[in-house]
Amino acid sequence: MIPLKLAAVSAGLALGLGLMACNSGSGTGTETGPPDSELLPKEPEGFPKIPYPPGNPLTSAKIELGRRLFYDPRLSRNGTISCGSCHKQEHAFTDAGKSFSLGIDRQSTLRNSPSIANSAYNTFFMAEGGVPTLELQAIAPIINPLEMDMNTDSIIGRIDGVGLYRELFRQAWGDDSITFARVTKAIASFERTLVSGASPYDRWLNGDARALSESATRGVNLFFGEKGDCFHCHGGFNFTDQSFHNTGLDSVTTDPGRIAVTDRPLDDGKFKTPSLRNIALTAPYMHDGRFSTLRETLEHYNSGGKNHPNQDPLVRPMGLSEGDIADLIAFLEALTDTAFTTNPDFGNPWLP
Amino acid sequence: MSSSHQRLWLAAFIGICFLACTEDSLVDNPDNAQGSQDSVAFEFRFYPQFGDKPMKLGEKFVNAAGDTTWLTLAQFYASEFCFVDTLGISHASPGLDLVDFSNSESENRGYYAIHTQAVPGVYSGIKFTVGIPYGLNHMDAAEQAFPLGPNSEMFWSWNSGYIFNRVEGKADSSGKPVSFFYHIGGDNRKQTVSLYTLPDPMMTAMGMPPRTSKMEVKADGSGVFSLTVDYSSIFSTGLDGSGPLNAVSDTLERTAHGGPLADRIFLNMQAMFKKKG
């Protein structure tokens, strides 16, 4: 569990204290003050400090504002869809078994909803990696006609009349000017706190030998060994190399992926390596949700892929036995962080 | 967006714009930026055409592949305007706009107008960019106001930056029209349109009279430069580099956001802009 002392912020609001935030703001969305570090989430052992850009220092007031906005369907055209509609906490902020989420007017989106756990550490956003910051990423679903389909100017008018928001903006920036840039900065701030690193595997890594089953322990060795060879792409504390790979899902590209951003033919059919944390909760898998289970996914890798010209050479027939696959699944299931998926600081604040 | 914020944005934009005339003119002189107190109003008029015929959205034409074609959306950013004098020196002029041929006002009068400023005098022509300066293309869109920003319908939320030239429509050869979507953008697809002619030094050396195109920025501010925007050019060449673009028969030629088709259409667009008349 990450100790996030948002209760203090909420209490301040409830008492109507009209607190001034640590960071004053001029209304331009630019802040200069130091983050209120004592109120911020603490990173799990072995994790780097949560990074944030110079123009958007992490503050508890902004995090609480961002949480409200993240779960607020008023940010969609017809008031039915929030960020949280397709990124559900209990599923590690993915969309509960759907290959493609249903956006506004029940329209199907074009990609599987990715987990936003640990997205603070991402170098790229979106499956093809065309977005460099969480702030810019927050724009995408809001204006996407298949998702929230919202005019960003209309957001201002819609939430400007909500007294709670004026108070939260005042706490976050020192004045109650509501701008879309502040909306995206607040959402990005909340998302940066969604850090997951308290799984059984983490406990095992930190010395609790009983945290993993025998099968999962064998899975660890397969995962990080040359036979399973998963770690080359899914390495590091967040189980991603922050790069792009064609994993041989199709012999002929069905979704261009990374090439749409780079125009490099070698990037055809490549997608960002996702983190594997909480992977047992985030089915279905792949950018298009084509695999319903971890077993199906591992069987794809074990088969060696479908020989796309850009297929990563690491994707090749692996010769994993049924037992090996079961052990790898046991290991992947041990990456589930229930403290993360039940942390009330990450839940919907609008619910009673 | 607050007014102070808008002023900051505008100042940044103008600063970038004034330094932007550096690409293909013979000589550039940033000290000669237009928009000073000596400047007067000047108007650029963009006339949409399909081949040599005036075009409105929804009107049907025949494209290079012989298919009936009509556009449903045609927009592009025009920025980094420069007036090129008879010596080849470029003089930057303020102006960034989203040319939108679905705009009812422009549809009624047959052209889209952009207003800028220039120092009166005789020039050999103009150059401008179809696209926007790099700095603006990579700012936080949430901080930008129209004609930029997330509500412009030109912002690529999945690939942060802007579509520079957006063309959508339908093509039909058998009563079953197919839709096409050509969204051309990315810093490497910023198009410089040069519409000026300078004296050829060889001809001058040979004692032949210099041939320089002329345009006038009138002191009374009534100067106009008219251009045609020929959308038939987009269909001139397809992915194979020989035959025309054919959205009807080739499904790969219906959608461009990047990649080889965007490159091909970007090349086709080089013939899109001409001086009118």
Interface residues (C-beta under 8 A of the other chain):
Chain A: S26 G27 T28 G29 G55 M126 E128 G130 V131 P132 T133 E135 L136 I139 A140 I142 I143 N144 N151 T152 D153 S177 T179 F180 A181 V183 T184 K185 P256 I259 A260 V261 D263
Chain B: M1 S2 S4 H5 L8 D140 A141 A142 E143 G149 P150 N151 F155 W156 S157 W158 N159 S160 G186 N188 H257 G258 G259 A262 D263
